[in-house]
Amino acid sequence: FVPHSTPTSLLRGPSQSPALASLCEMNRPTKKEQENLISLDGEFCISEPGQDETLWAGRHIDLAIDTHSLLQDTQLVLLYGHRYGLVGENGSGKTTLLRALARHFQEAGGVRVAYVGQDDVERSRNCTQTAVEYCVMGDSVLAELRKELAAIEAGEWEGGTNSDGEEVDFSQRVEQIELELDQHGNEQAEKRARLLLRKLGFPTALLGREVGALSGGWRTRLELGRAFFSKLDVLMLDEPTNHLDLCATLMLASLLRQWKSTLIVVSHDAAFLDLVSTDIISICGYHLQCVAGNYANFEEKADEYKQFHERIYSARVREEKRVKESLETQKQEARRSGDDRALRQAASRADKTGHIGFYREDGRKYKRFSLQKLDMKAVRLPSRAEAVQKRVPLPLRLPDNALNAGRGGQSLVELSGMSARYKGAAAPLFSRMETCIRAGDRIALVGENGYGKSTLLRVLAGTYDAAQLAVSGRVHRACRVALVDQYQLATLESYLGNTPLQFILARHGDVLKTEAAVRQHLAFFGLAAKERAEAPVANLSGGLRVRLVLADVFASAVPPEVLLLDEPTNHLDAETITALAAALREFPGAIVAVSHNCAFVLGLCHTLWELDGAPTAVLKVSAGSTTADFAEHLKKFARRIVPERDYTALDDMMTVRATRYAIVVQQQSSLASLAV
């Protein structure tokens, strides 16, 4: 270990070895980040991977964007081979911390690291390589060797040296490269890449397609595959499930469970973190807290930790008050008697008051000298007791007119002999489909990518493009049907300069005719406060935009009686996901949801619709009346996706989420206590 203390800025471009060049390209800051100085300061120790259980440790960590502080005087230890879930509310600094750590590792050297962010998919939009070629190039060492060999074969080689710094000739270098390529598994690289991409759900037809021609969802999987293909010591993933469906999410979880190096993943999906994480890092109140175990274990210990911190903080306040009063008395007596020695003793005692309130979360007694040296064997470093911040969650509930929209089990939407075929397709997507949606139904729609989940929702809503999709048979809607998907979120792009107040007035001024009426409506969705209602839509977070779309859906004079939700939890934090599920449970109409978030559907749905088969999908219905029934149906579906070695973890996750999530939904305020 070599201790050092350096500020890390995403604006500074450190010199890097060729082997890290590709990985550094993966961590290039976005334009928005270049406009904001991100700094990471503290005292850090890095170990060579494999030499010690501790990979990295830091104390007195400060993280900031410009003058906005995100972390203050905190500490963290990362262990080799552990899989960390990084959690915290939106805006707490999770993404910033990952990017700053990635840059820090690259500057320090010796640790191979890759960061896959939420926007990284955009860099491959114009890529002409095939999916397999792009994946293989994720291995920076292999890429450099192939590039140098190609230069030699093209007559563009400018000479080189061996490991001892001695110049080598053309034939020697070719022999050396070929040996290194063999050692690096060059001949099997494409085969390994194909196998990896198939595990991520890639159909054979897409493996040879140009990357730029793939959809955003497939490019997201490809970025993950590229990172997996690299030989890394630390992999950092920021919301990797946002553009994945449930099948791909379960596949990803299965792959990550086999990851042997260190992993840090940001996710608001409790079920995903249950499956993947071995430890949870929580950001709250400018501090980091690490809890051993998965997210379910973190939830169990949350109240315990909260009470522990409050008890320690109360003791700190009492002790500081006692010492302060004692010092003041000692100083007064020393001044009256003119005792300079007593004054010096009082000053020395005052210098030591900064150590009051320190403790160790592993239960060991804290000693003063432990701050003078980083003890690498101590997983839990000393912390100072601070006041626990208590934050009231934003409300999210449906308006009264929406809660009176039910029809007592009546049929709301019927499909009879419905068939659908995309223009130019050799086979229909759906053929003579029969189903019915009734008031009170809570349906989760699942199926592999490309089986038509989003298309079926658009057919049910009547919002499909008739020029591209031919629909026949009977589709009967007895009420208003509302679809909430990424297209609805895209509607906000035309109103980025407007405030939520202006947006709702512009679209529903005939119903909500005054500003007061609009504010009252926005209050149901947690958007009434001035800093949200009067802020430009462009400045709203993803979670607040989803709330605004829901406010738009329910602002009409006639509320919808059927809600169709296509990945509604994308970009939402855990608090908003819980609030959304709680609000939807009170909706008297019917809900059909497509979501990769197991915890969300387990807390909401009773019936499973599965689209199975290609090119023509068949709808399989598994009805249930309870969450437990639905969990069994979902478990059977998931077991066909993950390998048998993950069955136990899958069953445990399903059991925990089925029994716990409904309780958390009913007690939304309890979620605020999870971050301590």
C-alpha positions in Angstrom: 0.0 0.0 0.0 1.2 3.5 -0.9 -0.8 6.2 0.9 -1.4 9.4 -1.0 -3.7 12.3 -1.0 -4.7 13.9 -4.3 -7.7 15.8 -5.6 -9.3 14.1 -8.6 -11.0 16.2 -11.2 -12.8 15.0 -14.3 -11.5 18.0 -16.1 -7.9 16.8 -15.8 -6.7 14.2 -18.3 -3.9 12.1 -16.8 -1.4 10.3 -18.9 -2.3 6.7 -19.3 -0.7 3.5 -20.6 -1.9 2.1 -24.0 -3.4 -0.9 -22.1 -5.8 1.5 -20.3 -6.5 3.7 -23.3 -9.7 1.8 -24.3 -11.0 1.7 -20.7 -10.3 5.4 -20.3 -12.3 6.1 -23.4 -15.2 4.3 -21.6 -14.9 6.8 -18.8 -14.7 10.0 -20.8 -16.8 12.7 -19.1 -20.0 14.0 -20.7 -20.4 17.5 -21.9 -22.5 18.3 -18.9 -19.7 17.1 -16.6 -17.1 19.1 -18.4 -19.1 22.2 -17.5 -19.0 21.2 -13.8 -15.7 20.7 -11.9 -16.0 17.4 -10.0 -13.4 17.0 -7.3 -12.6 14.0 -5.0 -10.3 14.7 -2.1 -9.0 12.6 0.8 -6.3 10.2 1.8 -6.4 6.9 -0.1 -4.5 3.6 -0.2 -4.6 1.2 -3.2 -3.4 -2.4 -3.1 -2.3 -4.4 -6.0 -5.3 -6.8 -6.9 -4.7 -10.2 -5.2 -2.1 -9.0 -2.8 -4.5 -8.2 0.0 -8.2 -8.6 0.7 -8.5 -4.8 0.8 -8.4 -3.3 -2.7 -8.9 0.3 -1.8 -9.5 2.4 1.3 -10.1 6.1 1.9 -10.6 8.4 4.8 -11.5 12.1 5.1 -13.2 11.8 1.7 -14.8 14.9 0.3 -16.7 14.9 -3.0 -18.1 18.1 -4.7 -19.4 19.5 -7.9 -18.2 23.1 -8.1 -19.1 24.5 -4.7 -21.9 22.0 -4.2 -20.7 19.4 -1.6 -21.9 15.8 -1.9 -19.7 14.0 0.7 -17.8 15.4 3.6 -15.1 13.9 5.8 -16.3 10.3 5.3 -14.6 7.0 4.7 -14.9 3.8 2.6 -13.2 0.5 2.2 -13.5 -1.7 -0.9 -12.7 -5.4 -0.7 -11.5 -7.4 -3.6 -14.1 -9.7 -5.0 -17.1 -8.0 -3.2 -20.1 -6.8 -5.1 -21.4 -3.5 -3.8 -24.8 -2.0 -4.3 -24.6 1.8 -4.1 -27.9 3.4 -3.0 -29.2 6.8 -2.1 -31.9 9.2 -3.2 -31.7 11.0 -6.5 -29.2 13.8 -6.4 -27.2 12.4 -3.5 -24.1 11.9 -5.7 -24.1 8.2 -6.7 -23.2 8.7 -10.4 -20.7 11.5 -9.5 -19.0 9.2 -6.9 -18.6 6.4 -9.5 -17.1 8.6 -12.1 -14.8 10.3 -9.7 -13.6 6.9 -8.4 -13.1 5.6 -11.9 -10.9 8.5 -12.8 -9.1 8.2 -9.5 -8.2 4.6 -10.1 -6.9 5.5 -13.6 -4.8 8.3 -12.3 -3.3 6.1 -9.6 -2.6 3.2 -12.0 -2.3 -0.5 -11.2 -6.0 -1.1 -11.2 -8.0 -2.0 -14.3 -11.4 -0.3 -14.1 -14.3 0.4 -16.3 -17.4 2.5 -15.8 -20.6 1.9 -17.8 -22.9 4.9 -17.4 -26.5 5.6 -18.3 -25.5 7.7 -21.3 -22.7 5.5 -22.6 -24.9 3.9 -25.2 -24.8 7.1 -27.2 -21.1 6.8 -28.1 -21.7 3.7 -30.3 -24.6 5.3 -32.2 -22.4 5.7 -35.4 -20.2 2.6 -34.9 -19.7 0.5 -38.0 -18.2 -2.5 -36.2 -20.3 -5.6 -35.7 -21.6 -6.4 -32.3 -19.1 -9.2 -31.8 -16.2 -7.0 -33.0 -17.2 -4.2 -30.7 -17.4 -6.5 -27.7 -14.0 -8.0 -28.4 -12.4 -4.5 -28.6 -13.5 -4.0 -25.0 -10.3 -6.0 -24.0 -7.8 -3.1 -24.3 -4.7 -5.4 -24.3 -6.1 -7.6 -27.0 -7.1 -4.5 -29.0 -3.7 -3.0 -28.8 -1.9 -6.2 -29.9 -4.2 -6.6 -32.8 -3.8 -3.0 -33.8 0.0 -3.3 -33.7 0.0 -6.5 -35.7 -2.2 -4.9 -38.3 0.2 -2.0 -38.6 3.1 -4.3 -39.1 1.3 -6.2 -41.8 0.4 -2.9 -43.5 4.0 -1.8 -43.5 3.3 1.0 -41.0 5.3 -0.3 -38.0 7.8 2.2 -36.6 9.8 -0.2 -34.5 9.6 -1.2 -30.8 11.4 -2.6 -27.8 11.1 -5.8 -25.7 10.4 -6.0 -21.9 14.1 -5.1 -21.2 14.0 -1.9 -23.3 16.1 -3.4 -26.1 15.2 -2.7 -29.7 13.7 -5.6 -31.6 13.5 -6.2 -35.3 10.4 -6.9 -37.5 10.4 -10.7 -37.2 11.1 -10.6 -33.4 8.2 -8.3 -32.8 5.8 -10.3 -34.9 6.8 -13.5 -33.0 6.4 -11.6 -29.7 2.9 -10.3 -30.6 1.7 -13.7 -31.8 2.9 -15.3 -28.5 1.1 -12.6 -26.4 -2.0 -13.0 -28.5 -2.0 -16.8 -27.9 -1.6 -16.2 -24.2 -4.5 -13.7 -24.3 -6.8 -16.2 -26.0 -6.9 -14.4 -29.3 -8.2 -17.3 -31.4 -11.2 -17.9 -29.1 -12.0 -14.2 -28.6 -14.8 -14.0 -31.1 -16.3 -17.3 -29.8 -16.2 -16.0 -26.2 -17.8 -12.7 -27.3 -20.6 -14.5 -29.1 -21.2 -16.8 -26.0 -21.3 -13.7 -23.7 -23.7 -11.8 -25.9 -26.0 -14.8 -26.2 -26.1 -14.9 -22.4 -27.2 -11.3 -22.5 -30.1 -12.3 -24.8 -28.6 -11.4 -28.2 -30.3 -13.3 -31.0 -27.9 -14.8 -33.6 -29.2 -12.5 -36.3 -27.9 -9.4 -34.4 -24.4 -10.6 -33.6 -23.2 -9.7 -37.1 -25.2 -6.5 -37.5 -23.5 -3.1 -37.3 -23.6 -1.6 -33.8 -25.0 1.8 -35.1 -28.0 0.0 -36.6 -29.0 -1.6 -33.2 -31.7 -0.1 -31.0 -30.7 1.7 -27.8 -31.8 -1.3 -25.7 -29.5 -3.7 -27.6 -26.6 -1.2 -27.5 -27.1 -1.0 -23.7 -26.6 -4.8 -23.5 -23.6 -4.5 -25.8 -21.9 -1.9 -23.5 -22.4 -4.3 -20.6 -21.0 -7.2 -22.7 -18.0 -5.1 -23.7 -17.2 -4.4 -20.1 -17.7 -8.1 -19.1 -15.3 -9.1 -21.9 -12.5 -6.9 -20.5 -10.2 -8.3 -17.8 -11.0 -5.9 -15.0 -10.2 -5.4 -11.3 -13.2 -3.1 -10.7 -16.4 -2.8 -12.7 -18.7 0.1 -12.1 -22.3 0.1 -13.5 -24.7 3.0 -13.2 -28.4 1.9 -13.5 -27.6 -1.0 -15.8 -31.2 -2.2 -15.9 -32.8 1.0 -17.0 -33.2 0.0 -20.7 -33.5 -3.8 -20.1 -36.6 -5.9 -19.9 -37.2 -8.4 -17.1 -35.6 -11.3 -19.0 -32.5 -9.3 -19.6 -32.4 -8.0 -16.1 -32.5 -11.6 -14.7 -29.8 -12.7 -17.2 -27.6 -9.7 -16.1 -28.1 -10.6 -12.4 -27.0 -14.1 -13.1 -23.8 -13.0 -14.9 -22.9 -10.5 -12.2 -23.3 -13.2 -9.5 -20.4 -14.9 -11.2 -18.2 -11.8 -11.3 -15.0 -12.5 -9.5 -13.5 -9.0 -9.3 -14.9 -6.0 -7.4 -18.2 -4.6 -8.6 -20.0 -1.4 -7.7 -23.5 -1.0 -9.1 -26.0 1.8 -8.7 -29.6 0.6 -8.9 -33.0 1.4 -7.4 -34.2 -2.1 -8.1 -34.4 -3.8 -4.7 -34.9 -7.3 -6.2 -31.8 -6.8 -8.5 -29.7 -5.7 -5.6 -31.0 -8.7 -3.6 -29.7 -11.1 -6.3 -26.4 -9.3 -7.0 -24.9 -7.5 -4.0 -22.8 -8.8 -1.2 -22.6 -5.4 0.5 -24.6 -2.1 0.4 -23.1 1.3 0.4 -25.6 4.0 1.4 -25.2 7.7 0.7 -27.0 9.9 3.3 -26.3 13.2 4.9 -22.9 13.7 3.2 -21.6 10.4 4.6 -21.1 6.8 3.3 -22.3 3.8 5.3 -21.4 0.2 4.3 -23.6 -2.7 5.4 -22.6 -6.3 4.8 -25.2 -8.4 3.0 -27.7 -7.7 0.2 -30.4 -5.1 0.0 -32.9 -7.2 2.0 -30.3 -7.4 4.8 -29.7 -3.6 4.5 -33.5 -3.1 5.0 -33.5 -5.3 8.1 -30.6 -3.4 9.7 -31.8 0.1 8.7 -33.9 0.8 11.7 -31.3 -0.8 14.0 -28.5 1.4 12.5 -30.8 4.5 12.7 -31.4 3.9 16.4 -27.7 3.2 17.0 -26.6 6.4 15.3 -29.2 8.5 17.1 -28.0 7.0 20.4 -24.4 7.6 19.7 -25.2 11.2 18.5 -27.2 11.9 21.7 -24.2 10.7 23.8 -21.9 12.9 21.7 -24.1 16.0 22.3 -24.2 15.3 26.1 -20.5 14.7 26.4 -19.6 17.8 24.4 -21.9 19.9 26.6 -20.4 18.3 29.8 -16.8 18.9 28.5 -17.6 22.5 27.4 -19.0 23.4 30.8 -16.1 21.7 32.6 -13.6 23.6 30.4 -15.3 26.9 31.0 -15.2 26.3 34.8 -11.5 25.4 34.6 -10.6 28.5 32.6 -12.5 30.8 34.9 -10.8 29.3 38.0 -7.4 29.5 36.3 -7.9 33.2 35.4 -9.0 34.1 38.9 -5.9 32.4 40.4 -3.5 33.5 37.6 -2.5 29.8 37.1 -1.0 29.8 33.6 -0.4 26.0 33.8 -4.1 25.4 34.4 -4.9 27.6 31.4 -2.5 25.5 29.2 -4.1 22.3 30.4 -7.6 23.7 29.6 -6.4 24.6 26.1 -4.9 21.1 25.6 -8.3 19.6 26.7 -10.1 21.9 24.3 -7.9 20.6 21.4 -9.0 17.0 22.2 -12.8 17.7 22.1 -12.8 17.1 18.3 -12.4 13.4 19.1 -15.6 13.2 21.0 -18.3 11.2 19.3 -16.1 8.8 17.3 -17.1 5.1 17.2 -16.5 2.0 15.1 -19.4 0.3 13.5 -17.8 -3.1 13.9 -18.2 -2.8 17.7 -14.6 -2.4 18.6 -13.5 0.3 20.9 -12.3 3.5 19.2 -8.8 4.8 20.1 -7.3 8.1 19.2 -4.3 6.7 17.4 -6.5 4.8 14.9 -6.9 8.1 13.0 -3.2 8.4 12.5 -2.9 5.2 10.5 -5.2 3.4 8.1 -5.8 -0.1 9.5 -6.3 -2.1 6.3 -7.7 -5.1 8.2 -10.5 -3.0 9.7 -13.5 -3.2 7.3 -15.4 -0.6 9.3 -13.2 2.6 9.8 -14.0 5.0 12.7 -16.9 7.4 12.1 -18.1 10.5 13.9 -21.6 10.5 15.1 -23.7 13.1 13.3 -27.4 14.0 13.4 -29.6 11.7 11.4 -31.4 13.7 8.7 -35.1 13.0 8.6 -36.7 13.8 5.3 -40.4 13.6 4.5 -41.0 11.7 1.3 -42.8 13.5 -1.6 -46.4 12.6 -1.7 -47.8 10.7 -4.7 -51.5 9.8 -4.8 -54.2 9.8 -7.4 -56.9 12.5 -7.6 -60.3 11.8 -6.2 -61.9 11.6 -9.7 -59.5 8.7 -10.5 -60.4 6.8 -7.4 -64.1 6.9 -8.3 -63.5 5.5 -11.8 -64.1 1.8 -11.2 -66.8 -0.3 -12.7 -67.1 -3.2 -10.2 -65.4 -5.9 -12.2 -66.9 -5.0 -15.6 -65.0 -5.8 -18.8 -63.1 -2.7 -19.9 -61.0 -3.9 -22.8 -61.6 -7.0 -24.9 -59.5 -8.6 -27.7 -61.3 -11.1 -29.8 -59.5 -12.8 -32.7 -56.9 -9.9 -32.7 -54.1 -10.4 -35.2 -51.2 -7.9 -35.9 -48.5 -7.9 -38.5 -45.7 -5.3 -39.1 -45.3 -4.0 -42.6 -43.0 -6.3 -44.6 -42.9 -9.0 -41.9 -43.0 -12.6 -43.1 -45.2 -13.7 -40.2 -47.7 -12.0 -37.9 -46.6 -10.8 -34.5 -49.9 -11.8 -32.9 -52.5 -14.3 -34.4 -56.2 -14.5 -33.3 -55.4 -13.4 -29.7 -58.2 -13.6 -27.1 -58.2 -11.8 -23.8 -60.2 -9.5 -21.5 -59.2 -6.8 -19.0 -61.6 -6.1 -16.1 -61.8 -3.4 -13.5 -59.5 -4.3 -10.6 -57.1 -6.4 -12.7 -53.4 -6.1 -11.8 -51.5 -7.6 -14.7 -47.7 -8.0 -15.3 -46.8 -8.5 -18.9 -43.6 -10.4 -19.5 -41.7 -12.0 -22.4 -38.4 -12.0 -24.1 -37.2 -8.9 -26.1 -38.8 -8.7 -29.5 -41.9 -10.7 -28.5 -44.1 -7.6 -28.8 -44.8 -6.4 -25.2 -44.7 -2.7 -26.0 -46.7 -3.4 -29.3 -49.4 -5.2 -27.4 -49.8 -2.2 -25.0 -50.1 0.2 -28.0 -52.7 -2.1 -29.5 -54.7 -2.1 -26.2 -54.4 1.7 -26.1 -55.1 2.2 -29.8 -52.0 4.3 -30.2 -50.1 2.2 -32.7 -48.9 3.5 -36.0 -51.4 2.1 -38.5 -49.0 2.7 -41.4 -46.5 0.3 -39.9 -48.8 -2.2 -38.0 -51.9 -3.8 -39.5 -54.3 -4.9 -36.8 -57.4 -7.1 -37.5 -60.1 -8.7 -35.4 -62.0 -7.0 -32.6 -60.5 -4.6 -30.1 -63.2 -3.2 -27.9 -62.6 -0.4 -25.4 -65.5 0.4 -23.0 -63.6 3.3 -21.3 -60.7 5.6 -21.6 -57.4 3.8 -21.8 -54.1 5.6 -20.9 -50.6 4.5 -21.9 -47.6 5.8 -20.0 -44.4 4.9 -21.8 -41.2 6.6 -23.1 -43.2 8.3 -25.8 -45.3 10.1 -23.1 -42.0 11.2 -21.5 -40.8 12.4 -24.9 -43.9 14.7 -25.0 -42.2 16.8 -22.3 -39.3 17.6 -24.8 -41.6 20.2 -26.4 -42.1 21.9 -23.1 -38.6 22.0 -21.7 -38.7 25.7 -21.3 -42.1 25.7 -19.5 -42.8 25.0 -15.9 -45.2 22.2 -14.8 -47.8 24.8 -14.1 -47.6 26.1 -17.6 -47.5 22.6 -19.1 -50.7 21.5 -17.4 -52.5 24.8 -18.1 -51.5 24.5 -21.8 -52.8 21.0 -22.1 -55.8 21.0 -19.7 -56.8 24.6 -19.4 -60.4 23.7 -20.3 -60.6 21.5 -17.1 -58.2 23.2 -14.7 -58.9 26.8 -15.5 -57.0 28.6 -12.8 -53.4 28.5 -11.4 -54.8 27.5 -8.0 -56.7 24.5 -9.5 -53.5 23.4 -11.3 -51.4 23.7 -8.1 -54.0 21.6 -6.2 -53.8 19.0 -9.0 -50.0 19.0 -8.9 -50.1 18.5 -5.2 -51.4 15.0 -5.6 -48.2 14.1 -7.5 -45.7 16.0 -5.2 -45.2 18.9 -7.6 -47.0 21.7 -5.8 -43.9 23.2 -4.1 -42.6 26.4 -5.8 -39.2 24.8 -6.5 -40.9 22.1 -8.5 -44.1 23.7 -9.9 -42.2 26.8 -11.1 -39.0 25.2 -12.3 -38.4 24.6 -16.0 -39.2 21.0 -17.1 -35.7 20.8 -18.4 -34.4 21.0 -14.7 -36.7 18.2 -13.4 -35.2 14.8 -12.5 -36.4 11.7 -14.2 -38.6 10.8 -11.2 -40.3 14.3 -11.2 -40.9 14.0 -15.0 -42.7 10.7 -14.4 -44.8 12.4 -11.8 -45.6 15.2 -14.3 -46.7 12.7 -17.0 -49.0 11.0 -14.5 -50.4 14.4 -13.6 -51.0 15.0 -17.3 -52.8 11.6 -17.7 -55.2 12.3 -14.8 -55.8 16.0 -15.5 -58.6 15.2 -18.1 -62.2 15.6 -17.3 -62.7 11.9 -17.9 -60.0 9.9 -16.0 -58.7 6.7 -17.5 -60.1 3.4 -16.2 -57.3 1.3 -17.7 -53.6 2.2 -17.1 -51.0 0.7 -19.4 -47.4 1.2 -18.0 -44.3 0.5 -20.1 -41.2 0.5 -17.8 -42.6 3.1 -15.5 -39.7 2.7 -12.9 -36.9 3.8 -15.3 -34.8 6.6 -13.6 -37.0 6.5 -10.5 -35.4 6.2 -7.0 -36.6 3.7 -4.5 -38.7 6.2 -2.7 -40.6 7.2 -5.9 -41.0 3.6 -6.9 -42.6 2.8 -3.6 -44.9 5.9 -3.7 -45.9 5.0 -7.2 -46.8 1.4 -6.3 -48.8 2.6 -3.2 -50.8 5.1 -5.4 -51.5 2.4 -8.0 -52.8 0.0 -5.4 -55.6 2.4 -4.7 -56.6 2.7 -8.4 -60.0 1.1 -8.8 -59.5 0.5 -12.6 -57.3 -2.0 -14.3 -53.5 -1.9 -14.7 -51.2 -3.7 -17.1 -47.5 -3.2 -16.4 -44.4 -4.0 -18.3 -41.5 -3.7 -15.9 -38.0 -5.1 -15.3 -38.3 -4.3 -11.6 -39.4 -7.5 -9.9 -40.0 -5.8 -6.6 -42.4 -3.3 -8.3 -44.6 -5.9 -10.0 -44.5 -8.2 -6.9 -45.9 -5.4 -4.8 -48.6 -4.5 -7.4 -49.7 -7.4 -9.6 -51.8 -10.6 -9.2 -51.9 -11.9 -12.7 -49.1 -12.8 -15.1 -49.4 -12.4 -18.9 -46.6 -14.0 -20.8 -45.9 -13.5 -24.5 -44.1 -16.7 -25.7 -42.9 -17.7 -29.1 -41.4 -16.1 -32.2 -42.1 -14.9 -34.8 -45.7 -15.2 -33.7 -46.2 -14.7 -29.9 -48.8 -16.6 -27.9 -50.4 -15.0 -24.9 -50.3 -17.3 -21.8 -52.4 -16.1 -18.8 -51.6 -17.2 -15.2 -54.3 -15.7 -13.0 -54.0 -15.3 -9.2 -55.8 -13.5 -6.4 -52.9 -12.9 -4.1 -49.3 -11.6 -4.2 -48.2 -15.1 -3.1 -50.0 -16.7 -6.1 -48.4 -14.1 -8.5 -44.9 -14.7 -6.9 -45.2 -18.4 -7.7 -46.1 -17.7 -11.4 -43.3 -15.2 -11.7 -40.9 -17.6 -10.1 -41.7 -20.3 -12.6 -41.1 -17.8 -15.5 -37.8 -16.6 -14.0 -36.5 -20.1 -13.5 -36.6 -20.6 -17.3 -34.2 -17.7 -17.6 -31.6 -18.1 -14.9 -29.3 -21.2 -14.5 -30.1 -23.7 -11.9 -27.2 -22.5 -9.6 -29.2 -19.3 -9.0 -32.5 -20.9 -8.1 -32.0 -20.6 -4.4 -31.1 -16.9 -4.6 -34.0 -16.3 -6.9 -36.5 -18.1 -4.6 -35.2 -16.2 -1.6 -35.6 -12.9 -3.4 -39.1 -13.7 -4.5 -40.1 -14.7 -1.0 -38.6 -11.6 0.6 -40.1 -9.2 -1.9 -43.5 -10.8 -1.9 -43.9 -10.6 1.8 -42.1 -7.3 2.4 -42.8 -4.9 -0.5 -46.5 -4.7 0.2 -45.7 -3.6 3.8 -43.3 -0.9 2.6 -45.9 0.3 0.1 -48.5 0.7 2.8 -46.0 2.5 5.0 -44.2 4.8 2.6 -42.7 6.9 5.3 -40.7 3.9 6.5 -38.5 4.0 3.3 -37.0 7.3 4.5 -35.5 5.5 7.5 -33.6 3.1 5.2 -30.9 5.6 4.5 -29.1 6.4 7.8 
